[in-house]
Amino acid sequence: MTAPDAALYDDNGNIVGNHYAGPIWEYKAGSKVRGNVVAKVDKSAEGAISWLLLEVVEHNGAGFLADVSYINRINTQMGLPPATPCGSNNPGAEKRSPYQADYVFYGK
């Protein structure tokens, strides 16, 4: 796995932000945070990426994420790396692994 690249949706199905390498969560209004994994529960036996607890170690901007201290990734589905790697005839190629998860943001 190289890095996450995910859209974040609200309860109504609207895109409200992005999650990408860092790991970073960025809200549509400009606030963003970077997290550091402090706990992990492997769910790979069920074919899903791990559940995580992350501590926020960096804040940028004001708004929704400005007071977030911790982030939980729970209820994961899919997302494990492909069982078959990219072939030697495609150096540098990537295979995307779709996943779904719930992110819970804890404020101060």
Summary of the structure (lengths in Angstrom):
residues: 108
radius of gyration: 15.0
end to end distance: 31.5
largest distance: 50.2
contacts: 256
relative contact order: 0.20
helix: 3%
strand: 51%
